Amino acid sequence: MSVRVASLALFFAGLCCASLLGDEPWSRFRGPNGSGCSEAQTIPATWTANDYNWQIDLPGGGASSPVVWKDKIFVTAASESKLERMLLCYSTADGRLLWSRGVPYVKEKKHARNTYASNTPAVDAERVYTLWQSRESSRLLAYDHAGQELWRFDVGAYQSGHGGGLSPIVVDGLVVLNNAQEGDSFLLGVDAATGRERWRVPRDRIKASYSTPCVLTDANGKKQLIFTSWKQGITSVALTTGSVLWEKSVFEPDGIEKRSIGSPVVSNGVVYGTSGFTAGKKLLVALDASSSSTSGDVKELFRTERGVTHMPSTLVCYGRVYNWTDAGVVYCLDAKSGETIWQKRLGGNYSGSPICVNGRLYCLSEDEEMVVISAGDEFQELARVKLDSGTSSTPAVSDGILYFRTDGKLYSLGGKPVPGRSG
């Protein structure tokens, strides 16, 4: 394929992606439906410290990702000196702190790479929702955009030696949570306006998983919630009732318990889910659920153990699957067959997930840099930008601006036409 033809193919694929995503806000972990995709054309591939719109110091560390609604950006942080967790609201215009709401916490055993603020909030037009987890009790809280607490829901004790890190989503007035853990496990739907439980789906107790659900719209236009876990595999739940529509135990057959940390993603009716263990087998499974209403309608397209991520979530864009592994090896796969197109070792350590912005992949590392590569059938590294500290967070994009946090700072970048590209 010539460079010109490849470029045109990427361009039209981008138009298709843009038409599907529309102008949806980056309101949850990895943005519109957890896809991690944006067609913003005003974010540079490389930059210097002078190019930021603003950068501010955060009052604590954390691995959570920022979410955005119009002129407000929300992010969580934890101060270990004050033993306080905070939900913070900043102005997107200048990074000015608009409000902060703190809750005390007690230090507990956690994984060395985890933090006390690893839960990414979710936001809609009226409220912002955050989850604080602990072994004693976990609370899902809702605030209005001015910072007034509206309700709190007791999720119960969270049992895991790795610590908390579950992120809620909000869909059509329902706050949804995948509470998969070593204690009382369940899928949960809570009314976004009142904080009352609408439904609960019991799950087996397993090694704690941290995957964030997404939505599959079926052939009849009805929305299904997609969850992943080692034991149940990939599960579809009716949004309004919580009834299980279909379930495929795709990760469990070898009998070796795993974790589902990376989040599932849906693209063109195909569900991609992962599960694995740090030093053991890791699986990526793709299911064609485009016409699904029962488990019998769901067909497995492919599965692979090669180059599968553990903590970072899989990224699907332009007909390709990108697995950016924890150890810094990137695999590009065909989205229909799972066949490897290319692989490249970048080096470094990664816990956060990559996103795709206008044909480029951006991923934050724990080694104090943002790495940018091209999304295409040939590997091309575009930039390595040095940062103030490492991070396990995932960037966000809203109104043509890239927002990302490290352990110490929150950054705003872009929003102006990029030289050599249309604005």
C-alpha positions in Angstrom: 0.0 0.0 0.0 1.4 3.4 -1.0 1.9 6.1 1.6 -0.9 8.2 -0.1 -3.4 5.4 -0.1 -2.5 4.5 3.5 -3.0 8.1 4.5 -6.4 8.3 2.8 -7.5 5.1 4.5 -6.5 6.5 7.9 -8.3 9.8 7.0 -11.6 8.1 6.2 -11.3 5.7 9.1 -10.9 8.8 11.3 -14.0 10.3 9.8 -15.9 7.1 10.6 -14.5 7.1 14.2 -15.4 10.8 14.6 -19.0 10.3 13.4 -19.4 7.5 15.9 -17.9 9.4 18.8 -19.5 12.8 18.0 -18.9 15.5 20.6 -19.3 13.2 23.6 -17.6 14.6 26.7 -14.6 12.9 28.4 -16.8 12.0 31.3 -15.4 8.7 32.6 -12.2 6.6 32.5 -10.9 6.7 28.9 -13.6 9.0 27.7 -16.5 8.2 25.3 -17.7 4.7 26.2 -14.1 3.9 27.4 -12.8 3.9 23.9 -9.9 6.2 24.6 -10.4 7.8 21.1 -10.6 11.4 20.0 -10.3 13.1 16.6 -9.1 16.4 18.1 -6.7 18.1 15.6 -5.4 20.7 18.0 -3.0 18.6 20.1 0.7 18.5 19.2 2.7 15.4 18.7 5.6 16.9 20.6 6.0 19.9 22.8 8.1 21.7 25.4 7.3 23.1 28.9 6.6 26.5 27.3 3.7 25.0 25.2 1.4 24.1 28.1 -1.7 26.3 28.5 -1.2 25.9 32.3 0.3 23.5 34.8 -0.6 23.4 38.5 0.6 21.5 41.6 -1.8 18.9 42.9 -2.3 18.6 46.7 -1.6 14.9 46.7 -0.7 11.9 44.5 -2.9 9.5 42.7 -3.3 7.2 39.7 -6.9 8.4 38.8 -7.5 10.0 35.5 -9.1 13.5 35.0 -12.6 13.8 33.6 -14.1 16.9 32.0 -17.5 18.5 31.7 -17.6 21.8 29.7 -15.5 24.3 31.7 -14.7 22.1 34.7 -12.1 19.3 35.1 -12.4 16.8 38.0 -9.6 14.7 39.4 -8.9 12.9 42.7 -5.8 13.0 44.9 -4.7 11.7 48.3 -2.5 13.5 50.8 -0.6 10.9 52.8 0.6 13.6 55.3 -2.9 14.6 56.1 -4.5 11.2 55.5 -7.1 12.9 53.3 -8.6 11.9 49.9 -9.9 14.7 47.8 -12.2 15.2 44.9 -10.9 18.4 43.1 -12.7 20.6 40.6 -10.6 23.0 38.5 -11.3 25.5 35.8 -10.4 24.3 32.3 -9.6 27.9 31.3 -6.7 28.6 33.7 -6.4 25.6 36.1 -7.9 27.7 39.0 -9.2 25.5 41.9 -12.9 25.9 42.1 -13.6 23.6 45.0 -12.3 20.6 46.9 -14.1 18.0 49.0 -12.0 15.8 51.3 -12.7 12.6 53.3 -10.3 11.1 55.8 -8.8 7.7 55.3 -6.8 5.1 57.2 -3.6 3.6 55.7 -4.2 0.0 54.6 -2.1 -2.7 52.8 -2.0 -2.0 49.0 0.1 -2.9 46.0 3.3 -0.8 45.8 2.1 0.6 42.4 -1.4 1.4 43.7 -2.4 4.7 45.4 -5.1 5.9 47.7 -6.6 7.9 44.9 -6.8 5.4 42.0 -10.6 5.6 41.4 -11.4 7.8 38.4 -14.6 9.8 38.9 -17.5 10.0 36.5 -19.5 13.1 35.5 -22.7 14.1 33.7 -24.6 17.3 33.1 -25.8 17.6 36.7 -23.4 15.7 39.0 -20.0 14.2 39.6 -19.6 10.8 41.2 -16.6 9.3 43.0 -15.9 6.1 44.9 -13.7 5.8 47.9 -12.8 2.3 49.0 -11.5 0.8 52.2 -11.6 -2.5 54.1 -14.0 -1.0 56.6 -16.5 0.5 54.2 -16.6 2.0 50.7 -18.8 4.9 49.7 -20.1 6.1 46.3 -20.7 9.9 46.6 -22.4 12.4 44.3 -21.9 16.1 44.2 -23.4 18.8 42.1 -21.0 20.9 39.9 -20.7 23.5 42.6 -19.4 20.9 45.1 -22.5 20.3 47.3 -22.9 16.7 48.4 -26.2 15.3 47.2 -26.1 11.7 48.3 -23.8 8.9 49.4 -24.3 5.1 48.9 -22.7 2.5 51.1 -21.0 -0.1 48.8 -19.7 -2.1 51.7 -16.2 -3.3 52.7 -13.6 -3.8 50.0 -11.4 -6.8 50.5 -8.1 -6.9 48.6 -4.4 -6.7 49.6 -3.8 -4.7 46.4 -6.1 -1.8 47.6 -9.0 -0.1 45.8 -9.2 1.3 42.3 -12.6 0.7 40.9 -14.1 3.5 38.7 -17.8 4.1 38.2 -19.5 5.1 35.0 -22.8 7.0 34.5 -25.2 6.0 31.7 -28.7 7.3 31.1 -29.2 8.3 34.7 -27.6 5.2 36.2 -24.3 5.0 38.1 -22.7 1.6 37.4 -19.9 -0.2 39.2 -18.1 -3.5 38.7 -17.5 -4.4 42.4 -15.3 -7.6 41.8 -13.3 -8.4 44.8 -12.3 -11.0 47.4 -15.2 -10.1 49.6 -18.9 -9.5 48.8 -18.8 -9.1 45.0 -21.6 -7.7 42.7 -22.4 -5.6 39.8 -24.3 -2.5 40.9 -26.7 0.1 39.4 -27.5 3.2 41.4 -30.0 5.9 40.5 -27.9 8.9 39.6 -30.4 11.5 40.9 -31.4 9.9 44.2 -28.6 7.5 45.2 -31.0 4.6 45.5 -30.1 1.1 44.4 -31.9 0.0 41.2 -30.3 -3.4 40.8 -27.5 -5.7 42.0 -26.1 -8.8 40.3 -24.3 -11.2 42.7 -20.8 -12.3 41.5 -18.4 -15.0 42.8 -15.6 -13.9 45.1 -12.4 -13.7 43.1 -9.0 -12.0 43.0 -9.8 -8.3 42.9 -10.4 -7.0 39.4 -10.3 -3.3 38.4 -11.9 -3.2 34.9 -14.4 -0.4 34.2 -17.5 -1.4 32.2 -18.6 0.0 28.9 -21.8 0.0 26.8 -22.8 -2.2 23.8 -25.8 -1.0 21.8 -27.4 -4.0 20.1 -29.1 -4.3 16.8 -32.4 -3.2 18.3 -30.8 0.0 19.7 -31.0 -1.3 23.3 -28.0 -0.6 25.6 -26.2 -3.5 27.3 -23.5 -3.0 30.0 -20.3 -5.0 29.3 -18.3 -6.3 32.3 -15.2 -8.4 32.5 -13.9 -10.7 35.3 -11.7 -13.8 35.4 -14.5 -16.2 36.6 -17.5 -15.0 34.7 -15.5 -13.8 31.7 -17.4 -11.3 29.6 -20.9 -10.5 30.8 -23.7 -8.5 29.2 -26.3 -6.9 31.6 -29.5 -5.0 30.6 -29.0 -1.4 31.5 -32.5 -0.8 32.9 -33.1 -4.0 34.8 -29.7 -5.5 35.7 -30.7 -8.9 34.2 -27.9 -10.9 32.7 -28.4 -11.1 28.9 -25.4 -13.3 28.0 -22.2 -14.4 29.5 -19.1 -16.1 28.1 -16.6 -17.7 30.5 -13.7 -17.0 28.1 -10.8 -16.6 30.6 -11.4 -19.4 33.1 -11.0 -22.8 31.3 -7.4 -23.4 32.3 -8.4 -23.1 35.9 -5.7 -20.6 36.8 -7.2 -17.6 38.6 -6.4 -14.2 37.0 -7.4 -10.6 37.3 -9.2 -8.4 34.9 -7.5 -5.0 35.3 -7.6 -3.6 31.8 -11.1 -2.4 30.8 -13.2 -3.9 28.0 -13.8 -1.9 24.8 -16.5 -2.1 22.1 -15.8 -1.3 18.5 -18.2 -2.1 15.6 -20.2 -4.6 17.6 -17.1 -6.5 18.7 -16.2 -6.7 22.5 -12.5 -6.9 23.4 -11.7 -8.1 26.9 -8.5 -9.1 28.8 -7.6 -11.0 31.9 -4.3 -12.3 33.2 -1.8 -12.5 36.0 1.5 -10.6 36.4 3.9 -13.5 35.8 1.4 -15.8 34.2 -0.9 -16.3 31.2 -2.7 -13.2 29.9 -5.6 -13.5 27.4 -7.2 -11.1 25.0 -10.5 -12.3 23.6 -12.7 -10.7 20.9 -16.4 -11.6 20.7 -18.7 -10.6 17.9 -21.8 -9.4 19.8 -23.3 -7.1 17.0 -26.6 -9.0 17.0 -26.4 -10.4 20.5 -29.4 -10.9 22.8 -28.4 -14.3 24.2 -25.1 -16.1 24.7 -25.8 -18.3 21.7 -25.7 -15.2 19.4 -22.1 -14.3 20.6 -19.3 -15.7 18.5 -15.6 -15.7 19.4 -13.6 -14.1 16.7 -10.2 -14.7 18.1 -8.1 -15.1 21.3 -4.4 -14.5 21.8 -1.9 -14.8 24.6 0.8 -13.0 22.7 1.6 -9.4 23.7 -1.4 -9.0 26.0 -1.4 -6.2 28.6 -2.0 -6.7 32.3 -2.8 -3.3 33.7 -3.1 -1.0 30.6 -6.4 -1.3 28.7 -6.5 -2.4 25.1 -7.0 0.3 22.5 -9.0 -0.2 19.3 -8.9 2.3 16.5 -8.8 2.5 12.7 -9.4 -1.3 12.4 -6.4 -2.1 14.6 -6.0 -3.3 18.2 -3.1 -1.8 20.1 -1.7 -3.6 23.2 0.7 -1.3 25.1 2.1 -3.7 27.6 3.3 -3.0 31.2 6.9 -3.6 30.1 6.7 -1.1 27.2 6.3 -3.4 24.2 3.6 -2.3 21.8 1.7 -4.8 19.6 -0.5 -3.7 16.7 -3.0 -6.4 15.7 -5.7 -6.7 13.1 -9.0 -6.0 14.8 -10.9 -8.9 13.1 -8.3 -11.7 13.0 -6.0 -10.8 15.9 -3.0 -11.3 13.7 0.1 -9.3 14.6 0.9 -6.5 12.2 3.9 -5.2 14.1 5.5 -5.1 17.5 8.1 -2.8 19.0 9.9 -2.5 22.3 9.8 1.0 23.6 11.1 0.2 27.1 9.8 1.7 30.4 7.1 0.8 32.8 3.4 1.4 32.2 0.3 1.1 34.3 -1.9 3.8 32.7 -3.6 3.2 29.4 -2.9 4.6 25.9 -5.4 6.9 24.1 -5.6 7.7 20.4 -5.9 11.3 19.3 -6.2 12.0 15.5 -4.0 9.1 14.4 -1.5 9.2 17.3 -1.2 7.1 20.4 -0.3 8.9 23.7 0.7 7.0 26.8 2.1 8.1 30.2 4.8 6.1 31.8 5.9 5.5 35.4 9.3 6.7 34.2 8.5 10.5 34.0 7.6 10.8 30.3 4.8 10.9 27.8 5.5 8.7 24.8 3.8 9.4 21.5 3.7 7.0 18.5 1.8 6.9 15.2 -1.3 4.7 14.8 -0.6 2.9 11.6 0.5 -0.2 9.9 4.1 0.7 10.4 5.7 1.7 13.7 6.8 5.3 14.1 7.9 6.9 17.3 7.0 10.6 17.3 8.1 11.9 20.7 9.2 11.3 24.3 8.3 14.3 26.4 10.0 14.6 29.9 7.6 15.2 32.8 8.0 16.2 36.4 7.3 12.8 37.8 6.0 9.3 36.9 2.4 8.3 36.8 -0.1 5.4 36.4 -2.8 7.7 35.1 -4.5 7.9 31.6 -4.9 11.2 29.7 -8.2 12.9 28.9 -9.2 15.0 25.9 -12.0 17.7 25.8 -12.7 20.5 23.3 -9.4 19.9 21.5 -7.3 20.1 24.7 -5.2 17.3 26.3 -5.4 17.0 30.1 -3.2 14.7 32.1 -1.9 14.3 35.6 1.3 13.0 37.2 1.9 12.3 40.8 2.6 16.0 41.4 0.9 18.1 38.7 -2.1 18.6 36.4 -1.4 19.8 32.8 -3.4 21.4 30.0 -2.0 21.2 26.4 -3.3 22.1 23.0 -6.5 23.8 21.8 -4.7 25.8 19.0 -4.2 24.7 15.4 -1.2 22.4 15.0 1.2 23.4 12.3 0.8 21.3 9.2 -2.7 20.2 10.2 -6.2 21.6 9.6 -7.6 23.3 12.7 
